[in-house]
Amino acid sequence: MAKPYPLLTKNFIEFFIKKDLSEKVLLELGSGVSTIFWADYFKEVYSYESDPNWIQKLKNEYEIPKNVELNEVNRNTIFSDSKFLDYVKNCDYIIIDNNPNFISREYYARYVTTHKKEDSQIILDNGTWNYDAYTFLLDTFFCRDFPGVNVDNRPTVTSLFFERKTEKYKWSF
């Protein structure tokens, strides 16, 4: 079986894995083979997935690394779940790459923006396909976009949102 590789843009992944992530914690919203991939780079990976069949498929096809915790999302309780809130408040990176038909990426973006620690960073995949989440995050944070192709050679954009903008950076016309 081929080594799992995320569907984020390849140029983002190449940029990102050059960082020393070995003592960092990742919160991943939307599990997949990327969950297995990230386990090699992060100290801890907390992954949330809305499709129980996808979680089972991962468990059947891969040995889940010890530093990975897979969690099933319940749309009725996720935003009142104290464990989820604790992960948002304490992780270093948050990847928003979930099924937007289950919970919108904008909703996740607003929640994590409200609760994350100040120096954590948000990674949004497919911002061009999830424009509400992208524009909300872009209005709130400085951003570096990584347009390119993913491992399937499909064009996409992965965006890294970092420092929060202050009021002086917000323009009005």
C-alpha positions in Angstrom: 0.0 0.0 0.0 1.3 3.5 -0.9 2.2 5.9 1.9 -0.9 8.0 2.6 -0.6 11.6 1.3 -3.1 14.5 2.0 -5.2 16.0 -0.7 -3.9 19.5 0.2 -1.8 21.2 -2.5 1.6 19.6 -2.9 3.4 22.9 -2.6 1.7 23.6 0.7 2.7 20.2 2.1 6.3 20.6 0.9 6.4 24.0 2.6 4.7 22.9 5.8 6.6 19.7 6.6 9.9 21.6 6.5 8.8 23.2 9.8 9.7 21.4 13.0 6.3 20.1 14.0 7.6 17.4 16.3 6.4 19.1 19.5 3.3 20.6 17.9 -0.4 19.5 18.2 -2.7 19.3 15.2 -6.5 19.5 15.3 -7.8 18.1 12.0 -11.5 18.7 11.1 -12.1 16.0 8.5 -10.2 12.8 8.8 -8.7 10.8 6.0 -5.4 9.3 4.9 -4.0 12.7 5.8 -4.6 11.8 9.5 -2.1 8.9 9.1 0.3 11.1 7.2 0.3 13.9 9.8 1.0 11.4 12.6 4.6 11.2 11.3 5.1 14.9 11.8 3.1 16.0 14.9 3.5 15.2 18.5 -0.3 14.6 18.7 -3.1 14.6 16.1 -6.7 15.0 17.1 -9.0 14.3 14.2 -12.7 14.7 13.9 -14.8 13.1 11.2 -18.5 13.1 10.5 -18.7 9.9 8.5 -18.5 6.8 10.8 -17.9 4.6 7.7 -14.8 6.7 6.8 -13.5 6.2 10.4 -14.0 2.5 10.1 -12.3 2.4 6.7 -9.3 4.1 8.2 -9.2 1.7 11.1 -9.5 -1.3 8.7 -6.9 -0.2 6.2 -4.3 1.4 8.5 -2.8 0.9 11.8 -3.8 4.0 13.7 -0.7 5.5 15.2 -0.6 5.9 19.0 -0.4 9.7 18.7 -3.7 9.9 16.8 -7.1 10.2 18.3 -10.0 9.7 15.9 -13.3 11.2 17.0 -16.8 11.0 15.4 -18.5 14.4 15.0 -22.1 14.7 16.3 -23.4 17.9 14.8 -25.8 18.3 17.7 -23.1 18.3 20.4 -19.7 19.1 18.7 -19.9 22.8 19.7 -20.8 22.1 23.3 -18.3 19.2 23.7 -15.7 20.3 26.3 -13.1 18.0 24.9 -13.4 19.5 21.5 -13.2 23.0 22.9 -10.1 22.1 24.9 -8.4 20.8 21.7 -9.3 24.0 19.9 -7.9 26.1 22.7 -4.7 24.2 23.0 -3.6 23.0 19.6 -1.0 24.7 17.4 -2.6 24.1 14.0 -6.1 23.5 12.9 -6.9 22.1 9.5 -10.4 22.7 8.2 -11.0 20.1 5.5 -14.3 18.5 6.5 -17.4 17.6 4.5 -19.0 21.0 4.2 -22.4 19.4 3.6 -22.4 18.1 7.2 -21.2 21.2 9.0 -20.1 24.2 6.9 -16.5 25.1 6.9 -17.4 28.7 7.7 -19.2 27.5 10.9 -16.0 25.7 12.0 -13.9 28.7 11.0 -16.0 31.0 13.1 -15.9 28.7 16.1 -12.2 28.1 16.0 -11.5 31.8 15.5 -13.5 32.6 18.6 -11.8 29.9 20.8 -8.3 29.2 19.5 -5.1 30.3 21.3 -3.7 33.5 19.7 -0.6 32.0 18.1 -2.3 28.9 16.6 -2.7 28.9 12.8 -5.6 27.7 10.6 -5.3 25.8 7.4 -8.2 25.8 5.1 -8.3 23.5 2.1 -10.3 24.3 -1.0 -11.0 27.9 -0.1 -12.1 28.6 -3.7 -14.8 25.9 -3.2 -15.6 27.1 0.4 -15.7 30.8 -0.3 -17.7 31.8 2.8 -15.1 30.2 5.1 -12.2 31.7 3.1 -13.6 35.2 3.0 -14.4 35.1 6.8 -10.9 33.9 7.6 -9.3 36.4 5.1 -11.1 39.2 6.8 -9.8 38.1 10.2 -6.2 36.9 9.6 -3.3 37.5 7.3 -3.0 34.6 4.8 -0.6 32.8 2.5 -2.3 31.0 -0.3 -0.8 27.9 -1.9 -2.5 27.4 -5.3 -1.5 24.3 -7.1 -2.4 20.7 -7.6 -3.0 17.9 -5.1 -1.6 14.4 -5.2 -4.4 13.5 -7.7 -3.3 16.4 -9.9 -6.5 18.3 -9.3 -6.2 22.1 -9.1 -6.9 23.5 -5.7 -5.8 26.1 -3.1 -4.6 25.5 0.4 -4.5 28.6 2.6 -2.6 29.2 5.8 -4.1 31.8 8.1 -1.8 33.1 10.7 -1.6 36.5 12.5 -4.9 38.1 13.4 -5.5 41.4 11.7 -6.1 44.4 13.9 -8.6 47.2 13.2 -5.9 49.3 11.6 -5.6 46.8 8.8 -9.3 46.7 8.0 -10.2 49.0 5.2 -13.6 50.5 4.4 -14.6 52.1 1.1 
